[in-house]
Structures are given as C-alpha cells and as structure tokens.
Amino acid sequence: MSASSLHLLGLDDLLGDLRYARRSGDLGRLALLLYCEVRRWARMAGEQELAEHSSELFLHCPHTGREEFLAQVDDLIVELENAYPGHARSAFADPTARPASSIAAGPAKH
C-alpha cells in the first residue's frame, strides 16, 4: 500500500473520530483529537499549516464559549476534508456518495 493510500485511510479514520466526538458534544475527546491526532496526521502528510491550525485551536487564547470552539472545530474538519483535493468532501460526509464497492462491503466501523 502506498504512503498516499495510508494517509487517506488515516484521514478517513480521523474524520470519523472527529465527527463522532463533534456529534456527541464530547469536548474533551475533540481537544485530544485536535492536539494529538490531527497534528500527528498533518505532520506525517506534510500538511504543516493544518498541524499549526490544530495546535492553535488547542493552545492559544481561551475560547469565548462552547459554540465558538465547535464552530472552529467544524472549520478544521472542512480543512481536513480538503487536504486531498482528489477526494470529494461528500465521499467522507455522505455514505451514499461513496463508490459502489465500499457500499457493498458494508458500513465502516469506527
């Protein structure tokens, strides 16, 4: 498996974890994912700007509230979705938009 394929698999898993924590409203899990997992993935994928943005969300100036933090997390999720231009955002967000081969294999387990 190529490095690019591994980055895409890692990105898919990371996005799934972020979306689940976001839907659950689990701020602690979101903070952990932002600081540890997103930064690690971004550095390995050569996405230094994305790694820095993730760090800023976690480390810099306190947020004025929960909604502001969640809005910034949403923005970071969009950045991650756009990290690989060859992958459509909807392929990650909407299971029906995935290629037929992945639908036939059943839903992904996260």
N, C-alpha and C positions, 0 to 999 in steps of 0.2 A: 504494500500500500504506500502511495506517495505521501510526502510531507504535506502537500496541499490537501489531500484527502483526509489525513489525520487532523489537520487544522479545522476542516469543515465539520468533521464528526465532533470534535471538541466544542466547536461553536454551537452546533445543534444542541448538544447536551447542556451547555452553559445557558443558552437561551431558554431551554425548557426549565432549568432550575430557577432562572430569574423570573420567568413568567409565573411559575407556580408560587414563589415567595411573594411576588407582587400581588397576585390574586388573593392570596391568603392574608395579605397585610402584615407579613412577618418581617418587621423592620430589622430585627437582629440578623436574620438569615440574609436579607438583602445587603446589609452592611458587610457581612462576612464575604458574600459572593463578590461584591464590588471590590473590596480591598484585596482579597486573596485570589480568587478565581479569575475574575475579569482581567486584573493586572497581569497575572501569570499567562493567561491565554494570549493577551495582546502582545506581550513581550516576545513570546515564542513565535507568534505570527508576524512579528516585525511591525506591529501597529503601535509605535511608541506614543503617538498623540492620544490614542484611545486609552493606553495604560495610564498616561498622565491625567486624563479626564476622570478616570475611575478613582485615582488617588485623591484628586481634588474633591470629589463628592464625599469621600470618607474623612479626609483630614482637615480641610480648610473651613474657615468660618462656620459657626453654627447655623443651621437652617432655621428659618423663622417658624416653621411648623411642619407637620407631617405631610400635608398636601404639597408643599414646595419640594420636599425631599422626594416624594413619589413622582412628581412631575419631572424632576431631574433624572430619576431612575428610568422613567419612560423614554426620555431623550437618549439616554445611554443605550437602552435596548435597541432603539432605532439605529444608532451609530453601529452597534454590533451587527445588526441585520444588513447594514450597508457595507460592512467590512470586506465582503467578497462580492463585487459587482455582478459576477456571473450567476449569483443566486438571487432569485426574486424574493423579496420580503414576504410575499404571500405564501411561499413554499414553507416557511417556518411558522407563520401565523395561522394558516388555514390548512388542516389536514387534507381537505378535498382538493387542494391545489397541488398536492404532491404528485409525482409521476405514478402511473398505474402500478408499477412494480412494488413501490413502497406501500401503497394502499392494500394490495393483495396480500402482502406479508403480515398485515395486521397493524394495530396501533403501536406506536413506540412506547416503551415503558421507561418512565423516569423516576 
